[in-house]
């Protein structure tokens, strides 16, 4: 079914500012604090532009959505930020029903909420799809919304009010993208529960299903699409980064950007939450990019009879390589192989992994795992997880969340290929 409906809503969103690093002396909010109290050298600040609850009515072919939550900065900048609108629009490209699911291909367009204010240019904007988790895929038992692709977790799937899980994927029919650029734990409703700038405060238009503490099905790890000026709706993120070396990945004041999503919903629960994160430090500090790895590209990922062989490129402009050892100074690199019988498979941690190629903004890695040491029954996915032990999800103001001191990380998932030939 082809739908040409376009739903436009102007929402009074709050341009929120949070500080997420521990080596600062104060918040970098221009015009609020004296100059000698502003943070210097702040690697990262994270802004939540808006959080939405979205529902799709298959009969009318329309999205209905509302501002689900808003958070407020604890200083007097709130009235200024709260009074600046943002526009978000959805264009439905296709609706494909299945036996027990419904696939929806749609474009999301985001307009920067502060026009004609280049001092508030955002960077590394991510539109996070927050769905229902039905699987646990890692050793630390993170829930995510890739079920039924992943082994179901009975704790969730056998719960009486489990509505069914969601999956964001590349369009299986058109082959023109729609899948995740990566995964993040930022601002998921289960971990960031403290009201305010470092979590969520329930908005007056909130849908209780995602904000209700009794609804514990919300996924902790969620897929996102990257938004930046010049990045097209269907563009591959890594291809775009390679074609634009040294890009600041800016979302400029007043600009609009569009990205394509392809989501598989259970027919009984075509609802989701949506968060938009951006990075910003101060009006005088530009660019201000995120700490995490921006993107990852699969070069080779195959299970041979004797070896698992992986080769991949990580795009991480902020990290540096030790000139003597060749090791990364900023992140630890984990490889996770997911099998059909284990909830998340096994995590491989190799602290001595050295890049085989180093560029200005990227590193290429090659790694081999003998199947005699580590093997799985019906493996199908593998993950690259750069984690940053010097950084976490906490804030210097002591506002709590449920992430503890877990290192900041980014997640990238790839399909595992298979070969009957031994690895040479």
C-alpha positions in Angstrom: 0.0 0.0 0.0 1.5 3.3 -1.1 0.7 6.3 1.0 1.4 9.9 0.0 0.1 11.5 3.2 2.4 14.0 4.9 1.8 14.9 8.5 3.3 18.2 9.7 3.2 19.3 13.2 4.9 22.3 14.8 5.9 21.5 18.4 7.1 23.8 21.0 10.3 21.9 21.8 12.8 22.6 24.4 16.4 23.0 23.3 18.0 21.3 26.3 21.6 21.3 27.4 23.3 18.7 29.5 26.9 18.2 30.5 28.1 14.6 30.4 31.8 14.7 31.2 33.4 14.7 34.6 36.5 16.9 33.9 34.7 20.2 33.9 34.4 23.0 36.4 31.0 24.3 35.5 28.3 24.4 32.8 29.2 26.2 29.6 26.1 28.2 29.2 26.8 31.6 27.6 25.2 34.7 29.1 24.2 32.9 32.3 27.5 32.4 34.2 30.4 34.8 34.5 33.2 34.1 32.0 35.5 32.8 34.7 33.0 30.1 35.6 32.5 28.7 32.1 33.9 25.3 31.4 37.0 25.2 29.3 38.1 22.3 27.1 34.8 20.5 27.5 34.8 17.5 25.2 31.1 17.0 25.1 27.7 18.3 26.0 24.5 16.5 25.0 21.3 18.3 24.1 17.9 16.7 23.9 15.8 18.7 21.4 12.6 16.7 21.9 11.0 13.5 22.9 7.9 12.2 21.1 5.4 9.5 21.3 4.3 8.3 17.8 1.4 6.1 16.8 0.4 5.0 13.3 -3.2 4.3 12.3 -3.1 1.7 9.5 -6.7 2.5 8.5 -6.2 6.2 8.0 -2.6 5.9 6.9 -1.6 8.6 9.3 1.0 9.1 12.1 -0.3 10.7 15.2 2.3 12.0 17.6 2.7 14.4 20.5 5.5 15.9 22.6 5.9 13.0 25.0 8.3 14.5 27.6 10.4 17.6 28.1 13.3 18.2 30.4 14.3 21.5 31.8 17.7 22.9 32.5 18.1 23.9 36.1 19.2 27.4 35.3 17.3 30.4 34.1 17.9 29.6 30.4 14.8 27.5 30.4 12.3 30.2 29.4 14.4 31.2 26.4 14.8 27.6 25.3 11.2 26.7 26.0 9.9 29.5 23.8 11.6 28.4 20.6 9.6 26.0 18.4 10.9 23.1 16.3 9.1 21.4 13.4 9.2 17.7 12.8 7.4 16.0 9.9 6.8 12.5 8.8 6.3 11.4 5.2 5.0 7.8 4.8 6.6 6.1 1.7 5.0 2.7 2.0 3.1 0.4 4.3 3.7 -3.4 3.9 1.5 -5.7 6.0 2.6 -9.2 7.0 1.0 -12.1 8.9 1.7 -10.7 12.3 3.6 -7.5 11.6 3.4 -4.3 9.6 6.4 -2.6 7.9 6.4 1.2 7.6 8.9 3.1 5.4 8.9 6.7 6.3 11.0 9.9 6.2 11.6 12.0 9.2 12.4 15.7 8.7 13.8 17.8 11.6 14.1 21.6 11.6 16.6 23.2 13.9 14.5 24.9 16.6 16.6 28.1 16.8 16.8 29.9 13.4 19.3 32.7 12.8 21.3 31.7 15.8 24.5 30.1 14.5 26.0 30.1 18.0 23.6 27.3 18.7 24.5 25.1 15.8 24.1 21.5 16.8 26.5 18.6 16.0 26.2 14.9 15.6 22.4 15.0 15.7 20.8 11.6 16.2 17.2 10.7 15.8 16.8 7.8 18.2 14.0 5.3 17.6 12.9 4.0 21.0 10.9 0.8 20.8 10.0 -2.2 22.9 12.7 -4.6 23.9 12.2 -8.3 23.7 15.7 -9.7 23.7 18.9 -9.4 25.8 21.9 -9.4 23.5 25.0 -8.7 25.6 26.8 -10.1 28.6 25.6 -7.1 30.7 22.0 -8.0 29.7 21.1 -4.9 27.8 17.6 -5.1 26.4 17.1 -4.1 22.8 14.4 -4.1 20.1 15.6 -6.6 17.6 13.3 -9.4 18.5 12.1 -11.6 16.7 15.4 -11.5 14.9 17.1 -12.3 18.2 16.3 -15.0 20.7 13.3 -13.9 22.7 13.7 -13.2 26.4 10.9 -15.0 28.3 11.0 -12.3 31.1 9.6 -9.9 28.5 7.8 -12.0 25.9 5.9 -14.1 28.5 4.8 -11.1 30.5 1.0 -10.6 30.2 1.3 -7.0 28.8 4.2 -7.6 26.4 3.0 -5.8 23.3 5.6 -7.3 20.8 8.9 -5.9 19.9 10.1 -3.6 17.1 13.0 -3.8 14.6 14.6 -1.1 12.5 16.0 -2.6 9.3 17.1 -1.9 5.7 14.1 -2.1 3.4 14.0 -5.7 2.3 12.1 -4.9 -0.9 13.6 -1.7 -2.3 17.1 -2.1 -0.8 17.4 1.6 -0.3 18.4 1.7 3.3 16.2 2.6 6.3 18.3 0.7 8.8 20.2 2.0 11.8 23.4 4.1 11.5 24.2 2.8 15.0 22.8 2.2 18.4 22.9 4.2 21.6 21.7 4.1 25.2 21.3 7.8 25.5 18.0 9.0 26.9 16.2 5.7 27.0 13.2 5.8 29.3 14.3 2.9 31.6 17.8 4.3 32.5 17.3 8.1 32.4 14.4 8.3 34.8 15.3 11.3 36.9 13.1 14.3 35.9 15.1 17.2 34.5 17.8 18.0 32.1 19.7 14.7 32.7 16.7 12.5 32.2 13.1 13.1 31.3 10.3 15.0 32.8 6.9 13.9 31.8 5.3 16.5 29.4 1.7 17.5 29.5 1.1 15.7 26.2 2.9 12.6 27.3 1.6 9.2 26.4 1.7 7.2 29.6 2.8 3.9 27.9 6.4 5.0 27.7 6.6 7.2 30.7 4.7 4.9 33.0 7.3 3.2 35.4 5.2 0.0 35.3 5.8 -0.2 31.5 9.3 -1.8 31.7 9.3 -3.1 28.1 11.1 0.0 26.7 14.4 -1.0 25.2 17.6 0.2 26.8 19.6 0.1 23.6 18.0 1.8 20.6 18.8 2.4 16.9 19.3 5.8 15.5 19.7 7.7 12.2 22.3 10.4 11.9 21.2 13.9 10.8 23.6 16.5 9.3 23.6 19.2 6.7 24.3 17.6 3.3 23.5 14.1 4.4 20.6 12.9 2.3 17.6 10.9 3.4 18.9 7.6 1.9 22.7 8.3 2.1 25.0 5.7 3.6 26.6 7.5 6.6 30.1 6.0 6.1 30.1 6.8 2.4 29.0 10.4 3.1 31.8 10.8 5.8 34.4 9.4 3.4 33.2 11.8 0.6 33.4 14.7 3.1 36.7 14.4 4.9 37.1 16.6 7.9 33.4 17.4 8.0 32.1 19.0 11.3 28.8 17.1 11.0 26.9 20.3 11.7 23.2 20.7 12.0 23.1 24.4 11.4 20.7 26.9 13.0 17.5 27.0 11.0 18.4 24.2 8.6 16.2 21.2 7.9 17.5 17.6 7.4 15.7 14.4 6.5 16.5 10.7 7.0 14.7 7.5 6.1 13.5 4.9 8.6 12.2 1.4 7.9 10.5 -0.1 11.0 8.8 -3.5 11.5 6.0 -3.2 14.1 3.8 -5.9 15.6 0.3 -5.3 14.3 -1.0 -5.0 17.9 1.4 -2.2 18.9 2.3 0.3 16.2 3.6 2.9 18.7 7.1 4.2 19.5 9.0 6.9 21.3 11.4 9.2 19.6 14.3 11.2 21.0 16.5 13.7 19.2 20.0 14.3 20.7 22.6 16.8 19.6 25.9 18.1 20.8 26.8 21.7 21.8 29.2 23.3 24.2 28.9 27.1 24.0 28.2 29.9 21.6 31.9 30.4 21.1 33.0 26.8 20.8 32.4 25.3 17.4 32.4 22.5 16.4 31.5 20.5 19.5 31.2 16.9 18.4 30.3 13.8 20.4 32.8 11.6 22.1 31.6 8.3 20.8 32.6 6.7 17.5 30.5 8.3 14.8 30.2 5.3 12.4 31.5 1.9 11.6 31.8 0.0 8.3 31.9 -3.7 7.7 34.7 -4.7 5.3 34.6 -8.4 6.0 32.8 -10.5 8.6 32.7 -14.3 7.9 32.6 -17.6 9.8 35.0 -20.0 8.1 35.3 -23.7 9.3 38.4 -22.8 11.2 38.2 -19.0 11.9 35.8 -16.2 12.5 37.4 -13.3 10.5 36.5 -9.7 11.0 37.7 -6.5 9.3 36.0 -3.2 9.8 36.6 0.6 9.8 35.7 2.8 12.8 35.2 6.5 12.1 36.2 8.3 15.3 37.8 11.7 14.7 38.4 12.5 18.4 40.5 9.4 19.3 44.2 9.1 18.9 46.6 6.3 18.3 49.7 5.7 20.4 52.6 6.2 18.0 54.7 3.5 19.7 52.3 0.7 20.4 49.8 1.5 17.7 47.0 1.0 20.2 44.0 3.4 20.6 44.4 5.7 23.6 40.7 6.5 24.1 38.6 3.4 23.6 38.5 -0.3 24.3 37.2 -2.4 21.5 34.8 -5.2 22.0 33.6 -7.7 19.4 30.4 -9.6 20.2 29.2 -12.6 18.3 25.4 -13.3 18.6 24.1 -16.9 18.3 20.7 -18.3 17.9 20.8 -20.2 21.2 22.5 -17.7 23.6 21.0 -14.4 24.7 23.7 -12.2 23.3 26.4 -14.8 22.6 29.9 -14.0 24.0 31.8 -10.8 24.1 35.4 -10.8 23.0 37.6 -8.2 24.6 40.9 -7.7 23.0 42.8 -4.9 24.6 45.8 -5.3 22.3 44.0 -4.8 19.0 46.1 -2.7 16.8 44.8 -1.0 13.6 46.1 -2.2 10.3 45.4 1.1 8.7 45.2 4.6 10.3 43.6 7.6 8.6 43.0 11.2 9.7 39.6 10.3 11.2 39.4 6.5 11.1 41.1 3.2 11.9 40.8 -0.2 10.1 41.0 -3.3 12.2 41.5 -7.0 11.3 40.8 -9.7 13.8 40.6 -13.6 13.7 39.1 -15.9 16.2 39.8 -19.7 15.9 36.6 -21.6 16.0 38.4 -24.2 18.2 38.5 -21.5 20.9 35.2 -19.8 20.4 32.3 -21.2 18.4 28.5 -20.8 18.5 25.5 -22.7 17.3 23.8 -20.8 14.5 25.6 -17.5 14.9 24.2 -14.7 12.7 25.3 -11.2 13.8 28.4 -9.6 15.1 28.8 -6.2 16.9 31.6 -3.7 17.1 31.4 -1.9 20.4 33.9 0.9 21.1 33.6 1.9 24.8 35.3 4.8 26.5 36.5 4.0 30.0 37.4 7.7 30.6 33.8 8.8 30.0 30.4 7.8 31.3 26.8 8.9 31.3 27.0 10.8 34.6 26.9 14.5 35.0 28.9 16.9 37.3 25.7 18.1 39.0 25.1 14.7 40.5 21.7 14.2 39.0 21.3 10.4 39.0 20.4 8.0 36.3 20.5 4.2 36.3 23.6 3.9 34.1 25.9 4.0 37.1 29.5 4.5 36.0 29.2 2.4 32.9 31.6 3.6 30.2 30.2 5.7 27.4 29.9 3.5 24.3 28.5 3.2 20.8 27.2 0.0 19.1 27.3 -1.1 15.5 25.7 -4.3 14.2 26.5 -6.4 11.1 25.3 -9.6 9.5 27.6 -12.5 9.7 28.5 -14.2 6.4 29.5 -17.9 6.0 32.0 -19.7 4.0 32.8 -23.5 3.5 36.4 -22.6 2.6 39.2 -22.6 5.3 40.6 -19.2 6.0 44.1 -18.6 4.5 
